[in-house]
Amino acid sequence: MSGTVAGGCTTKPPRKTAFTGKHKLTKGIEFKRVFKKPFVSTDPCFKVLVRPNHESNSRLGMAVSRQVDKKAVGRNRIKRVVRESFRHHNFFQKACLDIVILPRRETAMMSNQQLFQSLLGHWSRLEKRFEG
C-alpha cells in the first residue's frame, strides 16, 4: 500500500518494528547468563528476569512449559502476546537488555488484554530501572 505524492513519487508506509532473530535469546548459555544475576519483576501473570547485555539491541527469551498450559495452542498464544508486547514497546529499541519471561500457570486462563496489561507494568518497571 504505497501512496503517490506530487510529482509522481511513491511513498512507502512506515515499516513496523520487526521481531527478528537478532531480538531472540536462543542459546542455553544466553539464558544461563540471565538466570545467574537477574533483576526480577514479578506479578500474578509473569516473572520477568532481566540483565543488561553488550549487544546493540534488546533480546527476548521465553520459557513456557507444559505446566503453564498442557495444549500447545495455549502456550503459543502466550508467546505471541509476549512477542507482540515486546515489539511494540519503544524502550527496547534504545536499551540493551536480555529478558527472559516465565509465565505462571494462571496466565493460561487470562485474556490477551490482561496479559498485555501485565506486560506493560513490567516494561514500565524495567524502563524506570534501566533508563539512561
Secondary structure as GFF3:
##gff-version 3
##sequence-region A 1 132
A	DSSP	beta_strand	3	4	.	.	.	ID=ss1
A	DSSP	beta_strand	10	11	.	.	.	ID=ss2
A	DSSP	three_ten_helix	21	23	.	.	.	ID=ss3
A	DSSP	alpha_helix	28	36	.	.	.	ID=ss4
A	DSSP	beta_strand	39	42	.	.	.	ID=ss5
A	DSSP	beta_strand	46	52	.	.	.	ID=ss6
A	DSSP	beta_strand	59	62	.	.	.	ID=ss7
A	DSSP	alpha_helix	72	88	.	.	.	ID=ss8
A	DSSP	alpha_helix	91	94	.	.	.	ID=ss9
A	DSSP	beta_strand	97	103	.	.	.	ID=ss10
A	DSSP	three_ten_helix	105	109	.	.	.	ID=ss11
A	DSSP	alpha_helix	112	130	.	.	.	ID=ss12
###
